[in-house]
Amino acid sequence: MAKIILTHEVTGLGAPGDVVEVKDGYARNYLIPRSLATPWSKGAEKDVTAIRRARKAREIATLDEAKAVRDSLQANVVTVSATSGESGRLFGAVTTAEIADAIKAAGAPSVDKRKIEVAQAIKSLGEYTVQVRLHPEVSAKVTVKVVAA
């Protein structure tokens, strides 16, 4: 088992700044090459406090605040424009960064693109529902409408 420090949120494993033990191959072949984690050492342990401090500054602080943000997100329909062919298929896919920008443009509070979960890649025009993790206990379902540019 390898001891690592997470630098980004990994679903089912932990949040940035968490020290976790995973199998050697998972750490060596997946987490570390993708910069999702760094190997644990006594010197790297000092970085944990900096990572946690940065996470706390970005994170929504209280449960009530997260619920208020969830209500404002669910009340709005977010519109994303993308180039498409005649049949309605997009040239590429709608990314989480584009969804985050559209949420901010709609007047809702800004959301980190890493907190947006898209069930299947959005590759055609229409309405889709994506999930936004605002707090460990609160998530919002946001309706995304993809229109032709």
DSSP file with accessible surface (Angstrom, degrees, kcal/mol):
  #  RESIDUE AA STRUCTURE BP1 BP2  ACC     N-H-->O    O-->H-N    N-H-->O    O-->H-N    TCO  KAPPA ALPHA  PHI   PSI    X-CA   Y-CA   Z-CA
    1    1 A M              0   0  136      0, 0.0     2,-0.4     0, 0.0    22,-0.2   0.000 360.0 360.0 360.0 139.7    0.0    0.0    0.0
    2    2 A A  E     -A   22   0A  22     20,-3.6    20,-2.5    37,-0.0     2,-0.5  -0.858 360.0-139.9-106.8 139.8    1.2    3.5   -0.9
    3    3 A K  E     +A   21   0A  92     -2,-0.4    37,-2.1    18,-0.2     2,-0.3  -0.863  33.3 170.1 -98.8 123.7    0.6    6.5    1.3
    4    4 A I  E     -AB  20  39A   2     16,-2.9    16,-2.1    -2,-0.5     2,-0.5  -0.892  33.8-129.6-132.5 163.6   -0.2    9.6   -0.8
    5    5 A I  E     -AB  19  38A   1     33,-3.0    33,-2.5    -2,-0.3     2,-0.3  -0.971  29.0-131.1-113.6 121.7   -1.5   13.2   -0.3
    6    6 A L  E     - B   0  37A   0     12,-2.6    11,-3.2    -2,-0.5    31,-0.3  -0.542  23.1-178.9 -74.0 134.3   -4.4   14.1   -2.6
    7    7 A T  S    S+     0   0   39     29,-2.6     2,-0.3    -2,-0.3    30,-0.2   0.565  72.7  28.8-105.2 -17.5   -4.0   17.4   -4.4
    8    8 A H  S    S-     0   0   63     28,-1.5     2,-0.3     7,-0.1    -1,-0.2  -0.929  98.6 -85.4-133.9 164.1   -7.4   17.3   -6.2
    9    9 A E        -     0   0   72     -2,-0.3     2,-0.5     6,-0.1     6,-0.2  -0.517  39.2-166.9 -72.9 132.5  -10.7   15.8   -5.2
   10   10 A V  B >>  -C   14   0B  15      4,-2.4     3,-2.2    -2,-0.3     4,-2.2  -0.986  26.2-118.4-122.4 118.4  -11.1   12.2   -6.2
   11   11 A T  T 34 S+     0   0  106     -2,-0.5     4,-0.0     1,-0.3    -2,-0.0  -0.324  97.7   9.5 -59.4 129.3  -14.6   10.7   -6.1
   12   12 A G  T 34 S+     0   0   89      1,-0.1    -1,-0.3    -2,-0.1     0, 0.0   0.404 126.7  62.2  84.1  -3.8  -14.8    7.9   -3.6
   13   13 A L  T <4 S-     0   0   51     -3,-2.2     2,-0.3     1,-0.3    -2,-0.2   0.732 102.3 -84.0-120.3 -48.2  -11.3    8.6   -2.2
   14   14 A G  B  <  -C   10   0B  21     -4,-2.2    -4,-2.4     6,-0.0    -1,-0.3  -0.974  36.5 -74.6 163.3-174.3  -11.1   12.0   -0.6
   15   15 A A    >   -     0   0   20     -2,-0.3     3,-2.0    -6,-0.2    -9,-0.3  -0.603  63.6 -67.3-109.1 167.2  -10.6   15.7   -0.9
   16   16 A P  T 3  S+     0   0    8      0, 0.0    -9,-0.2     0, 0.0    -1,-0.1  -0.280 121.1  27.2 -57.1 135.9   -7.5   17.8   -1.5
   17   17 A G  T 3  S+     0   0    0    -11,-3.2     2,-0.2     1,-0.3    35,-0.1   0.270  88.0 130.2  94.7  -9.7   -5.1   17.7    1.5
   18   18 A D    <   -     0   0   48     -3,-2.0   -12,-2.6   -12,-0.1     2,-0.6  -0.554  52.3-141.6 -77.7 140.6   -6.3   14.2    2.7
   19   19 A V  E     +A    5   0A  46     -2,-0.2     2,-0.3   -14,-0.2   -14,-0.2  -0.917  34.1 168.1-101.3 117.1   -3.6   11.7    3.4
   20   20 A V  E     -A    4   0A  26    -16,-2.1   -16,-2.9    -2,-0.6     2,-0.5  -0.883  33.7-128.7-129.7 160.3   -4.8    8.3    2.2
   21   21 A E  E     +A    3   0A 118     -2,-0.3     2,-0.3   -18,-0.2   -18,-0.2  -0.953  35.0 164.2-111.2 126.9   -3.4    4.8    1.6
   22   22 A V  E     -A    2   0A  10    -20,-2.5   -20,-3.6    -2,-0.5    -9,-0.0  -0.850  45.9 -74.1-131.0 170.3   -4.1    3.2   -1.8
   23   23 A K     >  -     0   0  153     -2,-0.3     4,-2.0   -22,-0.2     5,-0.2  -0.344  45.0-117.0 -65.8 148.5   -2.7    0.3   -3.7
   24   24 A D  H  > S+     0   0   80      1,-0.2     4,-3.0     2,-0.2     5,-0.3   0.891 112.0  49.7 -55.2 -46.1    0.8    0.9   -5.3
   25   25 A G  H  > S+     0   0   25      1,-0.2     4,-2.7     2,-0.2     5,-0.4   0.883 108.5  52.4 -65.1 -38.9   -0.4    0.5   -8.9
   26   26 A Y  H  >>S+     0   0   94     -3,-0.2     5,-2.2     2,-0.2     4,-1.4   0.924 116.0  40.9 -63.5 -42.5   -3.3    2.9   -8.5
   27   27 A A  I  <>S+     0   0    2     -4,-2.0     5,-2.4     3,-0.2    -2,-0.2   0.948 121.1  41.2 -69.3 -49.1   -1.0    5.6   -7.0
   28   28 A R  I  <5S+     0   0  153     -4,-3.0    -2,-0.2    -5,-0.2    -3,-0.2   0.869 125.5  32.3 -70.9 -37.5    1.9    5.0   -9.4
   29   29 A N  I  <5S+     0   0  107     -4,-2.7    -1,-0.2    -5,-0.3    -3,-0.2   0.678 133.8  13.1 -98.3 -19.6   -0.1    4.5  -12.7
   30   30 A Y  I  X5S+     0   0   94     -4,-1.4     4,-1.3    -5,-0.4     6,-0.2   0.729 122.0  40.5-122.0 -59.6   -3.2    6.7  -12.2
   31   31 A L  I  4XS+     0   0    0     -5,-2.2     5,-2.6     2,-0.2     6,-0.9   0.943 117.3  41.7 -68.4 -48.8   -3.2    9.3   -9.4
   32   32 A I  T >4<S+     0   0   60     -5,-2.4     3,-1.8    -6,-0.2    -1,-0.2   0.938 113.3  50.7 -70.5 -44.8    0.4   10.6   -9.5
   33   33 A P  T 345S+     0   0   81      0, 0.0    -1,-0.2     0, 0.0    -2,-0.2   0.848 112.1  48.8 -62.2 -29.0    0.8   10.9  -13.4
   34   34 A R  T 3<5S-     0   0  140     -4,-1.3    -2,-0.2    -3,-0.0    -3,-0.1   0.310 114.1-119.1 -90.7   8.1   -2.5   12.8  -13.6
   35   35 A S  T < 5S+     0   0   78     -3,-1.8    -3,-0.2     2,-0.2    -4,-0.1   0.793  79.0 125.3  58.1  32.5   -1.3   15.2  -10.7
   36   36 A L  S   <S+     0   0   35     -5,-2.6   -29,-2.6    -6,-0.2   -28,-1.5   0.618  77.6  10.7 -88.4 -15.9   -4.2   14.1   -8.5
   37   37 A A  E     -B    6   0A   3     -6,-0.9   -31,-0.2   -31,-0.3    -2,-0.2  -0.975  62.3-143.2-155.1 162.7   -1.9   13.2   -5.7
   38   38 A T  E     -B    5   0A  54    -33,-2.5   -33,-3.0    -2,-0.3    -6,-0.0  -0.947  39.0 -93.5-127.4 152.5    1.7   13.4   -4.6
   39   39 A P  E     -B    4   0A  80      0, 0.0     2,-0.3     0, 0.0   -35,-0.2  -0.350  46.0-111.9 -63.1 145.3    3.8   10.8   -2.7
   40   40 A W        +     0   0   84    -37,-2.1     2,-0.3     4,-0.0   -37,-0.1  -0.556  48.6 150.8 -80.4 138.2    3.7   11.2    1.1
   41   41 A S     >  -     0   0   56     -2,-0.3     4,-1.4     1,-0.1   -37,-0.0  -0.956  58.4-102.2-153.2 168.7    6.9   12.2    2.9
   42   42 A K  H  > S+     0   0  177     -2,-0.3     4,-0.5     1,-0.2     3,-0.1   0.891 124.0  48.3 -63.7 -36.5    7.6   14.1    6.1
   43   43 A G  H >4 S+     0   0   46      1,-0.2     3,-0.9     2,-0.2     4,-0.4   0.872 109.5  51.8 -69.3 -37.3    8.5   17.2    4.0
   44   44 A A  H >> S+     0   0   13      1,-0.2     3,-0.9     2,-0.2     4,-0.7   0.725  92.2  75.9 -72.7 -19.7    5.4   16.9    1.9
   45   45 A E  H >X S+     0   0   75     -4,-1.4     3,-0.8     1,-0.3     4,-0.6   0.838  88.4  60.0 -60.5 -29.7    3.3   16.8    5.1
   46   46 A K  H <X S+     0   0  157     -3,-0.9     4,-0.9    -4,-0.5     3,-0.5   0.823  97.2  59.9 -67.1 -30.4    3.9   20.6    5.4
   47   47 A D  H <> S+     0   0   93     -3,-0.9     4,-2.5    -4,-0.4    -1,-0.2   0.742  89.0  73.9 -68.7 -22.5    2.2   21.1    2.1
   48   48 A V  H <X S+     0   0    2     -3,-0.8     4,-2.7    -4,-0.7     5,-0.2   0.913  94.3  50.0 -59.9 -42.6   -1.0   19.5    3.5
   49   49 A T  H  X S+     0   0   82     -4,-0.6     4,-2.3    -3,-0.5    -1,-0.2   0.909 111.0  49.1 -66.0 -37.1   -1.8   22.6    5.6
   50   50 A A  H  X S+     0   0   46     -4,-0.9     4,-2.2     2,-0.2    -1,-0.2   0.910 112.1  48.7 -66.8 -40.9   -1.3   24.9    2.5
   51   51 A I  H  X S+     0   0   37     -4,-2.5     4,-2.4     1,-0.2    -2,-0.2   0.929 112.8  47.5 -64.2 -44.2   -3.6   22.6    0.4
   52   52 A R  H  X S+     0   0  107     -4,-2.7     4,-2.4    -5,-0.2    -2,-0.2   0.891 110.6  51.9 -65.9 -36.9   -6.3   22.6    3.1
   53   53 A R  H  X S+     0   0  167     -4,-2.3     4,-1.7    -5,-0.2    -1,-0.2   0.924 111.5  46.7 -66.1 -41.7   -6.1   26.3    3.6
   54   54 A A  H  X S+     0   0   45     -4,-2.2     4,-1.5     1,-0.2    -2,-0.2   0.893 112.2  50.9 -66.3 -39.0   -6.5   26.9   -0.2
   55   55 A R  H  X S+     0   0   52     -4,-2.4     4,-2.1     1,-0.2    -2,-0.2   0.919 108.0  52.4 -64.6 -41.4   -9.4   24.4   -0.3
   56   56 A K  H  < S+     0   0  161     -4,-2.4    -1,-0.2     1,-0.2    -2,-0.2   0.876 106.9  53.0 -64.9 -34.1  -11.1   26.1    2.6
   57   57 A A  H  < S+     0   0   88     -4,-1.7    -1,-0.2     1,-0.2    -2,-0.2   0.868 115.8  39.8 -68.6 -34.9  -10.9   29.5    0.8
   58   58 A R  H  < S+     0   0  142     -4,-1.5    -2,-0.2    -3,-0.2    -1,-0.2   0.750 101.2  90.3 -83.3 -25.8  -12.6   28.1   -2.3
   59   59 A E  S  < S-     0   0   67     -4,-2.1     2,-0.4    -5,-0.2    76,-0.1  -0.353  86.8-107.3 -78.3 150.6  -15.1   25.9   -0.5
   60   60 A I        -     0   0   33     74,-0.6    -1,-0.1     1,-0.1    -2,-0.1  -0.649  34.9-146.4 -74.8 126.9  -18.6   27.0    0.5
   61   61 A A        +     0   0   76     -2,-0.4     2,-0.2    -4,-0.1    -1,-0.1   0.942  63.7  32.0 -71.0 -52.0  -18.3   27.4    4.3
   62   62 A T     >  -     0   0   71      1,-0.1     4,-2.0    73,-0.0     5,-0.1  -0.676  69.2-123.1-115.3 163.1  -21.7   26.4    5.8
   63   63 A L  H  > S+     0   0   53     -2,-0.2     4,-2.3     2,-0.2     5,-0.2   0.886 112.9  53.0 -66.6 -40.0  -24.5   24.0    5.1
   64   64 A D  H  > S+     0   0  123      1,-0.2     4,-2.0     2,-0.2    -1,-0.2   0.903 108.9  49.8 -64.2 -40.4  -27.1   26.9    5.0
   65   65 A E  H  > S+     0   0   97      1,-0.2     4,-2.3     2,-0.2    -1,-0.2   0.910 110.1  51.1 -64.1 -40.8  -25.0   28.8    2.5
   66   66 A A  H  X S+     0   0    0     -4,-2.0     4,-2.5     1,-0.2    -2,-0.2   0.896 109.0  50.8 -64.5 -38.9  -24.7   25.7    0.3
   67   67 A K  H  X S+     0   0   85     -4,-2.3     4,-2.3     2,-0.2    -1,-0.2   0.886 109.1  51.1 -66.5 -37.3  -28.4   25.2    0.4
   68   68 A A  H  X S+     0   0   59     -4,-2.0     4,-2.0     2,-0.2    -2,-0.2   0.918 111.4  47.3 -65.8 -41.4  -29.0   28.8   -0.6
   69   69 A V  H  X S+     0   0   18     -4,-2.3     4,-2.4     2,-0.2    -2,-0.2   0.905 110.4  53.7 -64.7 -40.9  -26.6   28.4   -3.6
   70   70 A R  H  X S+     0   0   70     -4,-2.5     4,-2.6     1,-0.2     5,-0.2   0.934 108.0  49.7 -59.8 -44.4  -28.4   25.1   -4.5
   71   71 A D  H  X S+     0   0   92     -4,-2.3     4,-1.3     1,-0.2    -1,-0.2   0.905 111.7  48.0 -62.9 -40.4  -31.8   26.8   -4.6
   72   72 A S  H  X S+     0   0   42     -4,-2.0     4,-0.8     1,-0.2    -1,-0.2   0.877 113.2  48.4 -69.5 -34.8  -30.5   29.6   -6.8
   73   73 A L  H >< S+     0   0    2     -4,-2.4     3,-0.5     1,-0.2    70,-0.3   0.908 111.5  48.4 -69.6 -42.2  -28.8   27.1   -9.2
   74   74 A Q  H 3< S+     0   0   86     -4,-2.6    -1,-0.2     1,-0.2    -2,-0.2   0.758 105.3  59.8 -72.3 -21.2  -31.9   24.9   -9.5
   75   75 A A  H 3< S+     0   0   79     -4,-1.3     2,-0.3    -5,-0.2    -1,-0.2   0.775  99.7  68.3 -76.0 -24.7  -34.2   27.9  -10.2
   76   76 A N  S << S-     0   0   60     -4,-0.8    67,-0.6    -3,-0.5     2,-0.5  -0.674  71.4-141.6 -99.1 150.1  -32.2   28.9  -13.3
   77   77 A V  E     -d  143   0C  78     -2,-0.3     2,-0.4    65,-0.1    67,-0.2  -0.951  23.5-142.5-104.4 123.3  -31.9   27.2  -16.7
   78   78 A V  E     -d  144   0C   3     65,-2.6    67,-3.6    -2,-0.5     2,-0.5  -0.749  10.6-152.3 -91.5 130.8  -28.3   27.5  -17.9
   79   79 A T  E     -d  145   0C  81     -2,-0.4     2,-0.4    23,-0.2    67,-0.2  -0.909  11.9-175.6-108.8 128.2  -27.9   28.0  -21.7
   80   80 A V  E     -d  146   0C   9     65,-2.8    67,-2.4    -2,-0.5     2,-0.4  -0.982  12.6-150.9-120.2 127.1  -24.8   26.9  -23.5
   81   81 A S  E     +d  147   0C  79     -2,-0.4     2,-0.3    65,-0.2    67,-0.2  -0.839  22.6 167.8-100.3 138.7  -24.3   27.7  -27.2
   82   82 A A  E     -d  148   0C  19     65,-2.3    67,-1.8    -2,-0.4     2,-0.3  -0.983  39.0-101.5-145.9 152.3  -22.2   25.4  -29.3
   83   83 A T        +     0   0   84     -2,-0.3     8,-2.0    65,-0.2     2,-0.3  -0.569  48.4 172.5 -77.0 138.8  -21.6   24.9  -33.0
   84   84 A S  B     -G   90   0D  29     -2,-0.3     6,-0.2     6,-0.2     2,-0.1  -0.931  29.2-112.2-143.3 165.2  -23.5   22.0  -34.5
   85   85 A G    >   -     0   0   25      4,-2.7     3,-1.3    -2,-0.3     6,-0.0  -0.184  48.0 -87.6 -86.3-175.3  -24.4   20.3  -37.8
   86   86 A E  T 3  S+     0   0  209      1,-0.3    -1,-0.1     2,-0.1    -2,-0.0   0.826 125.3  56.9 -66.0 -31.7  -27.8   20.1  -39.5
   87   87 A S  T 3  S-     0   0  105      2,-0.1    -1,-0.3     1,-0.1     3,-0.1   0.542 119.7-105.8 -79.6  -5.2  -28.8   17.0  -37.6
   88   88 A G  S <  S+     0   0   15     -3,-1.3    37,-2.1     1,-0.3     2,-0.3   0.458  75.3 136.6  96.2  -0.6  -28.2   18.6  -34.2
   89   89 A R  E     -H  124   0E 144     35,-0.2    -4,-2.7     1,-0.1    -1,-0.3  -0.645  51.7-124.6 -81.3 139.4  -25.0   16.9  -33.3
   90   90 A L  E     -G   84   0E  12     33,-2.7     2,-1.3    -2,-0.3    -6,-0.2  -0.453  13.9-118.1 -81.7 155.0  -22.3   19.1  -31.9
   91   91 A F  E    S-     0   0E 148     -8,-2.0     2,-0.3    -2,-0.1    -8,-0.2  -0.740  93.9 -21.4 -87.6  87.6  -18.7   19.4  -33.2
   92   92 A G  E    S-     0   0E  50     -2,-1.3     2,-0.3    31,-0.1    -2,-0.2  -0.821  98.2 -69.3 107.5-150.9  -17.1   18.1  -30.1
   93   93 A A  E     -     0   0E  42     -2,-0.3     2,-0.5    30,-0.0    30,-0.2  -0.953  39.9 -99.8-141.8 158.5  -18.8   18.1  -26.7
   94   94 A V  E     -H  122   0E   9     28,-2.1    28,-0.6    -2,-0.3     2,-0.2  -0.704  44.6-148.2 -80.1 126.0  -19.9   20.5  -24.0
   95   95 A T     >  -     0   0   69     -2,-0.5     4,-1.8     1,-0.1     5,-0.1  -0.499  23.4-113.8 -94.1 166.0  -17.2   20.6  -21.3
   96   96 A T  H  > S+     0   0   46      1,-0.2     4,-2.5     2,-0.2     5,-0.2   0.821 117.3  58.8 -66.7 -29.5  -17.6   21.3  -17.6
   97   97 A A  H  > S+     0   0   32      2,-0.2     4,-2.3     1,-0.2    -1,-0.2   0.905 105.3  48.6 -65.7 -40.4  -15.6   24.5  -18.0
   98   98 A E  H  > S+     0   0   83      2,-0.2     4,-2.1     1,-0.2    -2,-0.2   0.892 111.7  49.7 -65.7 -38.0  -18.2   25.8  -20.5
   99   99 A I  H  X S+     0   0    0     -4,-1.8     4,-2.4     2,-0.2    -2,-0.2   0.920 110.1  50.5 -66.0 -42.3  -21.0   24.8  -18.1
  100  100 A A  H  X S+     0   0   10     -4,-2.5     4,-2.1     1,-0.2    11,-0.3   0.910 111.2  48.7 -62.3 -40.9  -19.3   26.7  -15.2
  101  101 A D  H  X S+     0   0  113     -4,-2.3     4,-2.4     1,-0.2    -1,-0.2   0.893 111.2  50.1 -65.2 -38.8  -18.9   29.8  -17.4
  102  102 A A  H  X S+     0   0   16     -4,-2.1     4,-1.6     2,-0.2   -23,-0.2   0.873 108.2  52.9 -68.2 -35.9  -22.6   29.6  -18.4
  103  103 A I  H  <>S+     0   0    0     -4,-2.4     5,-1.6     2,-0.2     4,-0.3   0.935 111.6  45.8 -63.7 -43.8  -23.6   29.3  -14.8
  104  104 A K  H ><5S+     0   0  134     -4,-2.1     3,-1.4     1,-0.2    -2,-0.2   0.906 111.6  51.9 -66.3 -39.1  -21.6   32.4  -13.9
  105  105 A A  H 3<5S+     0   0   91     -4,-2.4    -1,-0.2     1,-0.3    -2,-0.2   0.798 101.1  62.5 -67.8 -27.4  -23.0   34.3  -16.9
  106  106 A A  T 3<5S-     0   0   49     -4,-1.6    -1,-0.3    -5,-0.1    -2,-0.2   0.532 122.0-105.5 -75.6  -5.8  -26.6   33.4  -15.8
  107  107 A G  T < 5S+     0   0   66     -3,-1.4    -3,-0.2     1,-0.3    -2,-0.1   0.438  79.6 127.9  97.5   0.6  -26.0   35.4  -12.6
  108  108 A A  S   <S-     0   0   10     -5,-1.6    -1,-0.3     1,-0.1     3,-0.1  -0.417  72.7 -79.3 -83.0 163.2  -25.6   32.4  -10.3
  109  109 A P        -     0   0   57      0, 0.0    -1,-0.1     0, 0.0    -3,-0.1  -0.306  59.2 -93.4 -60.1 147.6  -22.6   32.1   -7.9
  110  110 A S        -     0   0   86     -6,-0.1     2,-0.4    -3,-0.1    -9,-0.1  -0.363  41.9-157.4 -67.1 143.7  -19.5   30.9   -9.6
  111  111 A V        -     0   0   21    -11,-0.3     2,-0.2    -3,-0.1    -7,-0.1  -0.959  20.9-112.7-124.7 139.4  -18.9   27.1   -9.4
  112  112 A D    >   -     0   0   52     -2,-0.4     3,-1.9     1,-0.1     4,-0.3  -0.518  22.2-133.9 -70.8 133.7  -15.6   25.2   -9.8
  113  113 A K  G >  S+     0   0  103      1,-0.3     3,-1.1    -2,-0.2    -1,-0.1   0.781 104.2  62.7 -62.2 -25.1  -15.6   23.2  -12.9
  114  114 A R  G 3  S+     0   0  114      1,-0.2    -1,-0.3     3,-0.0    -2,-0.0   0.646  96.4  59.5 -75.1 -12.7  -14.2   20.2  -11.0
  115  115 A K  G <  S+     0   0   47     -3,-1.9    18,-2.7   -19,-0.1     2,-0.5   0.483  86.2  93.8 -90.8  -4.7  -17.4   20.1   -8.9
  116  116 A I  E <   -E  132   0C  10     -3,-1.1     2,-0.5    -4,-0.3    16,-0.2  -0.787  58.3-163.8 -93.9 128.9  -19.6   19.6  -12.0
  117  117 A E  E     -E  131   0C  66     14,-3.5    14,-2.3    -2,-0.5     2,-0.5  -0.957   3.0-166.3-116.0 120.5  -20.5   16.0  -12.8
  118  118 A V        -     0   0   45     -2,-0.5    12,-0.1    12,-0.2     3,-0.1  -0.924  10.9-153.3-105.6 124.0  -21.9   15.2  -16.3
  119  119 A A  S    S+     0   0  101     -2,-0.5     2,-0.3    10,-0.4    -1,-0.2   0.955  79.9   6.4 -63.3 -52.6  -23.4   11.7  -16.5
  120  120 A Q  S    S-     0   0  167      0, 0.0    -1,-0.2     0, 0.0     0, 0.0  -0.953  96.4 -86.3-129.3 151.8  -22.8   11.2  -20.2
  121  121 A A        -     0   0   67     -2,-0.3     2,-0.9     1,-0.1   -26,-0.1  -0.292  40.3-126.0 -58.1 135.4  -20.9   13.5  -22.6
  122  122 A I  E     +H   94   0E   1    -28,-0.6   -28,-2.1     1,-0.1    -1,-0.1  -0.773  48.5 150.7 -88.2 106.6  -23.2   16.2  -24.1
  123  123 A K  E     +     0   0E  98     -2,-0.9   -33,-2.7   -30,-0.2     2,-0.3   0.239  52.9  46.5-124.5  10.3  -22.8   15.8  -27.8
  124  124 A S  E    S-H   89   0E  43    -35,-0.3   -35,-0.2   -40,-0.1    22,-0.1  -0.965  87.7 -86.4-147.7 165.7  -26.1   17.0  -29.2
  125  125 A L  S    S+     0   0   58    -37,-2.1     2,-0.3    -2,-0.3    22,-0.2  -0.324  77.1  71.7 -69.3 152.9  -28.6   19.9  -28.9
  126  126 A G  E    S- F   0 146C  32     20,-1.8    20,-3.5     2,-0.0     2,-0.4  -0.894  82.4 -48.0 139.3-167.8  -31.2   19.7  -26.2
  127  127 A E  E     + F   0 145C 123     -2,-0.3     2,-0.3    18,-0.2    18,-0.2  -0.886  49.7 177.4-108.3 137.3  -31.7   19.9  -22.4
  128  128 A Y  E     - F   0 144C  63     16,-2.9    16,-3.5    -2,-0.4     2,-0.5  -0.928  24.0-132.9-134.5 157.1  -29.6   17.9  -20.0
  129  129 A T  E     - F   0 143C  88     -2,-0.3   -10,-0.4    14,-0.2     2,-0.3  -0.960  24.9-177.7-114.1 125.6  -29.4   17.7  -16.2
  130  130 A V  E     - F   0 142C   4     12,-2.6    12,-2.9    -2,-0.5     2,-0.4  -0.862  21.4-127.3-118.4 156.0  -25.9   17.9  -14.6
  131  131 A Q  E     -EF 117 141C  62    -14,-2.3   -14,-3.5    -2,-0.3     2,-0.5  -0.877  15.5-162.4-107.5 135.5  -25.0   17.5  -10.9
  132  132 A V  E     -EF 116 140C   0      8,-2.9     8,-2.8    -2,-0.4     2,-0.8  -0.974  12.0-145.6-118.0 120.5  -23.0   20.1   -9.0
  133  133 A R  E     + F   0 139C  45    -18,-2.7     6,-0.2    -2,-0.5    -2,-0.0  -0.773  28.0 165.0 -86.6 110.0  -21.4   19.1   -5.7
  134  134 A L  E     -     0   0C  12      4,-1.6   -74,-0.6    -2,-0.8     5,-0.2   0.772  66.7  -1.5 -94.7 -31.8  -21.5   22.2   -3.5
  135  135 A H  E >  S- F   0 138C  38      3,-2.1     3,-0.8   -76,-0.1    -1,-0.3  -0.953  81.9 -96.7-154.1 157.6  -20.8   20.7   -0.1
  136  136 A P  T 3  S+     0   0  115      0, 0.0     3,-0.0     0, 0.0    -1,-0.0   0.825 128.0  32.2 -54.9 -26.4  -20.2   17.2    1.1
  137  137 A E  T 3  S+     0   0  149      1,-0.1     2,-0.4    -4,-0.0   -74,-0.0   0.519 115.4  63.8-106.5  -7.1  -23.9   17.0    2.1
  138  138 A V  E <   + F   0 135C   4     -3,-0.8    -3,-2.1     2,-0.0    -4,-1.6  -0.972  50.9 166.2-128.0 128.8  -25.4   19.2   -0.6
  139  139 A S  E     - F   0 133C  45     -2,-0.4     2,-0.4    -6,-0.2    -6,-0.2  -0.981  20.3-144.7-136.0 152.4  -25.6   18.8   -4.4
  140  140 A A  E     - F   0 132C   0     -8,-2.8    -8,-2.9    -2,-0.3     2,-0.6  -0.906   8.4-139.4-118.6 143.9  -27.7   20.6   -7.0
  141  141 A K  E     - F   0 131C 123     -2,-0.4     2,-0.4   -10,-0.2   -10,-0.2  -0.915  25.8-166.2-100.3 116.8  -29.2   19.4  -10.2
  142  142 A V  E     - F   0 130C   0    -12,-2.9   -12,-2.6    -2,-0.6     2,-0.6  -0.882  15.8-135.4-109.2 133.2  -28.8   22.1  -12.9
  143  143 A T  E     -dF  77 129C  41    -67,-0.6   -65,-2.6    -2,-0.4     2,-0.5  -0.782  20.6-164.3 -87.7 123.1  -30.7   22.1  -16.2
  144  144 A V  E     -dF  78 128C   0    -16,-3.5   -16,-2.9    -2,-0.6     2,-0.6  -0.948   3.6-160.3-111.8 123.3  -28.4   22.8  -19.1
  145  145 A K  E     -dF  79 127C  90    -67,-3.6   -65,-2.8    -2,-0.5     2,-0.6  -0.915   6.3-156.4-105.2 119.2  -29.9   23.8  -22.4
  146  146 A V  E     +dF  80 126C   4    -20,-3.5   -20,-1.8    -2,-0.6     2,-0.3  -0.861  17.9 178.4 -99.0 120.8  -27.6   23.4  -25.4
  147  147 A V  E     -d   81   0C  50    -67,-2.4   -65,-2.3    -2,-0.6     2,-0.2  -0.843  35.0 -93.8-120.1 159.2  -28.5   25.6  -28.3
  148  148 A A  E      d   82   0C  58     -2,-0.3   -65,-0.2   -67,-0.2   -67,-0.0  -0.478 360.0 360.0 -73.1 140.0  -27.0   26.1  -31.8
  149  149 A A              0   0   95    -67,-1.8   -65,-0.2    -2,-0.2    -1,-0.1  -0.435 360.0 360.0 -79.3 360.0  -24.5   29.0  -32.0
